[in-house]
């Protein structure tokens, strides 16, 4: 459905805060809202992104969902958990790459057609730069994730994830432990063992909150990627470089 007049300002303000529309003029963003579509999904609902038929660019207005692939045996691989304010662009996926969405909570998605996005890219240099940067960051994120998943053991993988979440999500675990295990490619038993090892280092998960004994234990699992959002990374105050 198209946004109602009463919702126009809400969506305008929302889009204005997104990196995708960074440095664009207010009137430019307002003109975009006219092409905005809105779709609501319920918890547990699923749908497949079809890049061959009516491809779109999606923005999470409220809610959360996971991007998944399922093989011939029915095994599920979670590629990414998408939270509020994040963007997914199936219109830029390969036509040979099938991926589905499963909604973790009731979710409202905003979306634009491929035609609208392509016109914006042609007509607005700022938007074109923003979407190129977004796609480049997505590729880098996948590369970092692949590296972490391949080179780190279960405790290190969990520690890295918690350090990233702690830095970017104010110490709140954004997903359940069962979903976390699946996302990290672990069994629930492996996750429990990794959590026990971290607890011995002073790192706990209590009621979906990440708790550290001194507030610095997760610094041991930090790296350049996580540290890019930390004010003291690499300085004389950084525990990672002064341990």
C-alpha positions as YAML, in Angstrom:
chain: A
units: angstrom
residues:
- id: 1
  name: UNK
  ca: [0.00, 0.00, 0.00]
- id: 2
  name: UNK
  ca: [1.03, 3.61, -0.48]
- id: 3
  name: UNK
  ca: [1.62, 5.77, 2.59]
- id: 4
  name: UNK
  ca: [-1.36, 7.86, 3.66]
- id: 5
  name: UNK
  ca: [-1.07, 11.62, 3.94]
- id: 6
  name: UNK
  ca: [-0.95, 11.33, 7.73]
- id: 7
  name: UNK
  ca: [2.03, 8.97, 7.45]
- id: 8
  name: UNK
  ca: [3.89, 11.02, 4.85]
- id: 9
  name: UNK
  ca: [5.81, 13.11, 7.39]
- id: 10
  name: UNK
  ca: [6.64, 10.06, 9.51]
- id: 11
  name: UNK
  ca: [8.22, 8.26, 6.56]
- id: 12
  name: UNK
  ca: [9.92, 11.45, 5.39]
- id: 13
  name: UNK
  ca: [11.60, 11.90, 8.78]
- id: 14
  name: UNK
  ca: [12.51, 8.22, 8.89]
- id: 15
  name: UNK
  ca: [14.15, 8.21, 5.45]
- id: 16
  name: UNK
  ca: [16.00, 11.44, 6.23]
- id: 17
  name: UNK
  ca: [17.88, 9.67, 9.04]
- id: 18
  name: UNK
  ca: [19.07, 6.78, 6.86]
- id: 19
  name: UNK
  ca: [22.60, 6.59, 5.46]
- id: 20
  name: UNK
  ca: [21.06, 5.72, 2.09]
- id: 21
  name: UNK
  ca: [19.69, 9.27, 1.84]
- id: 22
  name: UNK
  ca: [22.64, 11.01, 3.54]
- id: 23
  name: UNK
  ca: [23.40, 14.55, 2.33]
- id: 24
  name: UNK
  ca: [20.30, 14.70, 0.14]
- id: 25
  name: UNK
  ca: [18.13, 17.79, 0.25]
- id: 26
  name: UNK
  ca: [14.82, 17.62, 2.13]
- id: 27
  name: UNK
  ca: [12.82, 18.30, -1.03]
- id: 28
  name: UNK
  ca: [14.68, 15.49, -2.84]
- id: 29
  name: UNK
  ca: [13.82, 12.98, -0.13]
- id: 30
  name: UNK
  ca: [10.23, 14.23, 0.00]
- id: 31
  name: UNK
  ca: [9.82, 13.54, -3.71]
- id: 32
  name: UNK
  ca: [10.96, 9.97, -3.09]
- id: 33
  name: UNK
  ca: [8.21, 9.30, -0.51]
- id: 34
  name: UNK
  ca: [5.61, 9.49, -3.28]
- id: 35
  name: UNK
  ca: [7.05, 6.26, -4.72]
- id: 36
  name: UNK
  ca: [7.26, 4.48, -1.39]
- id: 37
  name: UNK
  ca: [5.29, 1.28, -0.77]
- id: 38
  name: UNK
  ca: [4.55, -0.29, 2.62]
- id: 39
  name: UNK
  ca: [4.06, -3.96, 3.49]
- id: 40
  name: UNK
  ca: [3.38, -5.59, 6.88]
- id: 41
  name: UNK
  ca: [4.48, -9.11, 7.82]
- id: 42
  name: UNK
  ca: [3.72, -11.24, 10.86]
- id: 43
  name: UNK
  ca: [6.20, -13.10, 13.03]
- id: 44
  name: UNK
  ca: [7.06, -16.47, 11.46]
- id: 45
  name: UNK
  ca: [5.90, -15.44, 7.99]
- id: 46
  name: UNK
  ca: [8.27, -16.13, 5.09]
- id: 47
  name: UNK
  ca: [8.75, -14.99, 1.55]
- id: 48
  name: UNK
  ca: [11.32, -15.47, -1.20]
- id: 49
  name: UNK
  ca: [13.03, -12.59, -2.95]
- id: 50
  name: UNK
  ca: [12.33, -12.88, -6.66]
- id: 51
  name: UNK
  ca: [14.99, -10.96, -8.59]
- id: 52
  name: UNK
  ca: [13.48, -12.05, -11.90]
- id: 53
  name: UNK
  ca: [10.05, -10.61, -11.23]
- id: 54
  name: UNK
  ca: [9.46, -7.12, -9.78]
- id: 55
  name: UNK
  ca: [12.82, -6.74, -7.96]
- id: 56
  name: UNK
  ca: [12.85, -4.13, -5.20]
- id: 57
  name: UNK
  ca: [14.89, -2.40, -2.52]
- id: 58
  name: UNK
  ca: [13.59, -2.97, 1.03]
- id: 59
  name: UNK
  ca: [14.04, -0.91, 4.20]
- id: 60
  name: UNK
  ca: [13.06, -2.18, 7.67]
- id: 61
  name: UNK
  ca: [10.79, 0.44, 9.24]
- id: 62
  name: UNK
  ca: [10.04, -1.68, 12.31]
- id: 63
  name: UNK
  ca: [10.83, -5.29, 13.21]
- id: 64
  name: UNK
  ca: [13.47, -7.82, 12.36]
- id: 65
  name: UNK
  ca: [13.97, -10.72, 9.94]
- id: 66
  name: UNK
  ca: [16.65, -13.15, 8.85]
- id: 67
  name: UNK
  ca: [17.98, -13.84, 5.37]
- id: 68
  name: UNK
  ca: [18.33, -17.57, 4.84]
- id: 69
  name: UNK
  ca: [19.33, -20.17, 2.29]
- id: 70
  name: UNK
  ca: [18.11, -23.76, 2.46]
- id: 71
  name: UNK
  ca: [19.87, -26.61, 0.66]
- id: 72
  name: UNK
  ca: [18.39, -29.72, -0.91]
- id: 73
  name: UNK
  ca: [18.53, -31.56, 2.45]
- id: 74
  name: UNK
  ca: [16.57, -28.82, 4.17]
- id: 75
  name: UNK
  ca: [19.53, -27.46, 6.13]
- id: 76
  name: UNK
  ca: [19.21, -23.75, 6.83]
- id: 77
  name: UNK
  ca: [22.04, -21.22, 6.70]
- id: 78
  name: UNK
  ca: [21.42, -17.77, 8.14]
- id: 79
  name: UNK
  ca: [23.21, -15.23, 5.98]
- id: 80
  name: UNK
  ca: [22.30, -12.13, 7.93]
- id: 81
  name: UNK
  ca: [19.89, -10.82, 10.55]
- id: 82
  name: UNK
  ca: [18.25, -7.58, 9.37]
- id: 83
  name: UNK
  ca: [17.21, -5.02, 11.98]
- id: 84
  name: UNK
  ca: [15.29, -1.75, 12.00]
- id: 85
  name: UNK
  ca: [16.74, 0.95, 9.68]
- id: 86
  name: UNK
  ca: [18.69, -1.60, 7.63]
- id: 87
  name: UNK
  ca: [18.42, -1.94, 3.86]
- id: 88
  name: UNK
  ca: [18.26, -5.06, 1.70]
- id: 89
  name: UNK
  ca: [18.49, -4.75, -2.07]
- id: 90
  name: UNK
  ca: [17.48, -8.00, -3.84]
- id: 91
  name: UNK
  ca: [17.40, -6.05, -7.10]
- id: 92
  name: UNK
  ca: [21.20, -6.25, -6.94]
- id: 93
  name: UNK
  ca: [21.30, -9.99, -6.17]
- id: 94
  name: UNK
  ca: [22.39, -12.50, -8.78]
- id: 95
  name: UNK
  ca: [19.57, -14.13, -10.74]
- id: 96
  name: UNK
  ca: [21.08, -17.49, -9.75]
- id: 97
  name: UNK
  ca: [21.13, -16.73, -6.02]
- id: 98
  name: UNK
  ca: [17.93, -17.70, -4.22]
- id: 99
  name: UNK
  ca: [17.45, -16.28, -0.74]
- id: 100
  name: UNK
  ca: [14.42, -16.13, 1.55]
- id: 101
  name: UNK
  ca: [13.30, -13.95, 4.44]
- id: 102
  name: UNK
  ca: [11.77, -15.24, 7.66]
- id: 103
  name: UNK
  ca: [10.34, -12.65, 10.04]
- id: 104
  name: UNK
  ca: [11.56, -12.92, 13.63]
- id: 105
  name: UNK
  ca: [9.06, -10.32, 14.85]
- id: 106
  name: UNK
  ca: [6.08, -8.52, 13.34]
- id: 107
  name: UNK
  ca: [7.72, -6.32, 10.73]
- id: 108
  name: UNK
  ca: [6.88, -3.36, 8.53]
- id: 109
  name: UNK
  ca: [8.92, -3.05, 5.35]
- id: 110
  name: UNK
  ca: [9.18, -0.01, 3.15]
- id: 111
  name: UNK
  ca: [10.18, -0.68, -0.44]
- id: 112
  name: UNK
  ca: [10.92, 0.96, -3.77]
- id: 113
  name: UNK
  ca: [10.67, -0.58, -7.22]
- id: 114
  name: UNK
  ca: [13.74, -1.20, -9.34]
- id: 115
  name: UNK
  ca: [12.54, 1.52, -11.74]
- id: 116
  name: UNK
  ca: [12.36, 4.10, -8.93]
- id: 117
  name: UNK
  ca: [15.85, 3.22, -7.64]
- id: 118
  name: UNK
  ca: [17.37, 3.27, -11.13]
- id: 119
  name: UNK
  ca: [15.82, 6.66, -11.84]
- id: 120
  name: UNK
  ca: [17.19, 8.02, -8.55]
- id: 121
  name: UNK
  ca: [20.66, 6.74, -9.42]
- id: 122
  name: UNK
  ca: [20.51, 8.47, -12.81]
- id: 123
  name: UNK
  ca: [19.07, 11.74, -11.54]
- id: 124
  name: UNK
  ca: [20.75, 12.20, -8.16]
- id: 125
  name: UNK
  ca: [24.53, 11.91, -7.83]
- id: 126
  name: UNK
  ca: [24.39, 11.93, -4.02]
- id: 127
  name: UNK
  ca: [21.97, 9.00, -3.94]
- id: 128
  name: UNK
  ca: [24.09, 7.14, -6.51]
- id: 129
  name: UNK
  ca: [27.17, 7.52, -4.27]
- id: 130
  name: UNK
  ca: [25.18, 6.44, -1.22]
- id: 131
  name: UNK
  ca: [23.90, 3.25, -2.81]
- id: 132
  name: UNK
  ca: [27.36, 2.36, -4.16]
- id: 133
  name: UNK
  ca: [28.79, 2.82, -0.68]
- id: 134
  name: UNK
  ca: [25.99, 0.70, 0.80]
- id: 135
  name: UNK
  ca: [26.62, -2.16, -1.63]
- id: 136
  name: UNK
  ca: [30.39, -1.95, -1.04]
- id: 137
  name: UNK
  ca: [29.88, -2.11, 2.73]
- id: 138
  name: UNK
  ca: [27.61, -5.14, 2.32]
- id: 139
  name: UNK
  ca: [30.32, -6.94, 0.34]
- id: 140
  name: UNK
  ca: [32.95, -6.04, 2.94]
- id: 141
  name: UNK
  ca: [30.67, -7.24, 5.73]
- id: 142
  name: UNK
  ca: [30.21, -10.60, 4.02]
- id: 143
  name: UNK
  ca: [33.99, -10.91, 3.52]
- id: 144
  name: UNK
  ca: [34.67, -10.15, 7.19]
- id: 145
  name: UNK
  ca: [31.98, -12.61, 8.31]
- id: 146
  name: UNK
  ca: [33.39, -15.35, 6.06]
- id: 147
  name: UNK
  ca: [36.87, -14.73, 7.48]
- id: 148
  name: UNK
  ca: [35.66, -14.85, 11.09]
- id: 149
  name: UNK
  ca: [33.56, -17.98, 10.56]
- id: 150
  name: UNK
  ca: [36.44, -19.79, 8.84]
- id: 151
  name: UNK
  ca: [39.45, -18.78, 10.94]
- id: 152
  name: UNK
  ca: [38.09, -18.55, 14.49]
- id: 153
  name: UNK
  ca: [37.06, -21.33, 16.86]
- id: 154
  name: UNK
  ca: [33.61, -21.32, 18.48]
- id: 155
  name: UNK
  ca: [34.63, -19.29, 21.55]
- id: 156
  name: UNK
  ca: [36.51, -16.71, 19.44]
- id: 157
  name: UNK
  ca: [33.62, -16.50, 16.98]
- id: 158
  name: UNK
  ca: [31.12, -15.89, 19.77]
- id: 159
  name: UNK
  ca: [33.43, -13.39, 21.47]
- id: 160
  name: UNK
  ca: [33.87, -11.48, 18.21]
- id: 161
  name: UNK
  ca: [30.12, -11.36, 17.64]
- id: 162
  name: UNK
  ca: [29.41, -10.17, 21.19]
- id: 163
  name: UNK
  ca: [32.14, -7.53, 20.94]
- id: 164
  name: UNK
  ca: [30.57, -6.25, 17.72]
- id: 165
  name: UNK
  ca: [27.06, -6.26, 19.18]
- id: 166
  name: UNK
  ca: [28.22, -4.67, 22.43]
- id: 167
  name: UNK
  ca: [29.82, -1.83, 20.50]
- id: 168
  name: UNK
  ca: [27.00, -1.22, 18.05]
- id: 169
  name: UNK
  ca: [23.91, -2.19, 20.04]
- id: 170
  name: UNK
  ca: [24.63, -0.75, 23.49]
- id: 171
  name: UNK
  ca: [25.18, -4.11, 25.11]
- id: 172
  name: UNK
  ca: [21.89, -5.66, 24.03]
- id: 173
  name: UNK
  ca: [21.79, -9.04, 22.33]
- id: 174
  name: UNK
  ca: [19.54, -8.48, 19.28]
- id: 175
  name: UNK
  ca: [18.56, -12.12, 18.76]
- id: 176
  name: UNK
  ca: [17.69, -15.17, 20.85]
- id: 177
  name: UNK
  ca: [20.36, -17.71, 21.84]
- id: 178
  name: UNK
  ca: [18.83, -20.35, 19.57]
- id: 179
  name: UNK
  ca: [18.97, -18.01, 16.61]
- id: 180
  name: UNK
  ca: [22.46, -16.92, 17.62]
- id: 181
  name: UNK
  ca: [23.70, -20.51, 17.50]
- id: 182
  name: UNK
  ca: [22.26, -21.00, 14.03]
- id: 183
  name: UNK
  ca: [23.66, -17.70, 12.81]
- id: 184
  name: UNK
  ca: [27.16, -18.53, 14.09]
- id: 185
  name: UNK
  ca: [27.02, -22.00, 12.55]
- id: 186
  name: UNK
  ca: [27.02, -23.81, 15.91]
- id: 187
  name: UNK
  ca: [24.87, -26.38, 17.60]
- id: 188
  name: UNK
  ca: [23.09, -25.22, 20.78]
- id: 189
  name: UNK
  ca: [25.49, -27.45, 22.72]
- id: 190
  name: UNK
  ca: [28.53, -25.78, 21.13]
- id: 191
  name: UNK
  ca: [27.10, -22.37, 21.94]
- id: 192
  name: UNK
  ca: [26.58, -23.39, 25.58]
- id: 193
  name: UNK
  ca: [30.19, -24.56, 25.85]
- id: 194
  name: UNK
  ca: [31.45, -21.33, 24.27]
- id: 195
  name: UNK
  ca: [29.31, -19.27, 26.66]
- id: 196
  name: UNK
  ca: [30.71, -21.20, 29.61]
- id: 197
  name: UNK
  ca: [34.27, -20.48, 28.50]
- id: 198
  name: UNK
  ca: [33.45, -16.77, 28.10]
- id: 199
  name: UNK
  ca: [31.82, -16.70, 31.53]
- id: 200
  name: UNK
  ca: [35.14, -17.85, 32.99]
- id: 201
  name: UNK
  ca: [36.64, -14.72, 31.41]
- id: 202
  name: UNK
  ca: [34.00, -12.48, 32.96]
- id: 203
  name: UNK
  ca: [31.58, -12.28, 30.03]
- id: 204
  name: UNK
  ca: [27.93, -13.26, 30.55]
- id: 205
  name: UNK
  ca: [24.58, -12.98, 28.76]
- id: 206
  name: UNK
  ca: [21.80, -12.13, 31.20]
- id: 207
  name: UNK
  ca: [18.25, -11.46, 29.97]
- id: 208
  name: UNK
  ca: [19.56, -10.63, 26.47]
- id: 209
  name: UNK
  ca: [22.07, -8.16, 27.91]
- id: 210
  name: UNK
  ca: [25.82, -8.55, 27.56]
- id: 211
  name: UNK
  ca: [27.47, -8.23, 30.97]
- id: 212
  name: UNK
  ca: [31.23, -7.85, 31.54]
- id: 213
  name: UNK
  ca: [32.94, -8.12, 34.91]
- id: 214
  name: UNK
  ca: [35.01, -4.94, 34.42]
- id: 215
  name: UNK
  ca: [33.49, -3.68, 31.18]
- id: 216
  name: UNK
  ca: [36.63, -4.46, 29.19]
- id: 217
  name: UNK
  ca: [36.69, -8.24, 28.79]
- id: 218
  name: UNK
  ca: [35.28, -8.17, 25.25]
- id: 219
  name: UNK
  ca: [38.12, -5.90, 24.15]
- id: 220
  name: UNK
  ca: [40.18, -9.09, 23.80]
- id: 221
  name: UNK
  ca: [37.95, -10.05, 20.86]
- id: 222
  name: UNK
  ca: [38.03, -6.67, 19.14]
- id: 223
  name: UNK
  ca: [39.68, -6.04, 15.77]
- id: 224
  name: UNK
  ca: [40.01, -3.26, 13.18]
- id: 225
  name: UNK
  ca: [36.45, -3.73, 11.96]
- id: 226
  name: UNK
  ca: [34.86, -3.50, 15.40]
- id: 227
  name: UNK
  ca: [37.38, -0.90, 16.53]
- id: 228
  name: UNK
  ca: [36.41, 1.47, 13.73]
- id: 229
  name: UNK
  ca: [33.40, 2.44, 15.87]
- id: 230
  name: UNK
  ca: [35.38, 2.74, 19.12]
- id: 231
  name: UNK
  ca: [36.84, 6.07, 20.23]
- id: 232
  name: UNK
  ca: [39.80, 4.53, 22.07]
- id: 233
  name: UNK
  ca: [40.74, 1.75, 19.62]
- id: 234
  name: UNK
  ca: [44.49, 1.84, 18.97]
- id: 235
  name: UNK
  ca: [45.17, 4.53, 21.57]
- id: 236
  name: UNK
  ca: [47.09, 4.23, 24.84]
- id: 237
  name: UNK
  ca: [43.72, 3.71, 26.59]
- id: 238
  name: UNK
  ca: [42.84, 0.67, 24.46]
- id: 239
  name: UNK
  ca: [43.05, -2.58, 26.50]
- id: 240
  name: UNK
  ca: [43.74, -4.55, 23.32]
- id: 241
  name: UNK
  ca: [47.04, -2.76, 22.80]
- id: 242
  name: UNK
  ca: [47.98, -2.40, 26.45]
- id: 243
  name: UNK
  ca: [47.32, -5.84, 27.89]
...
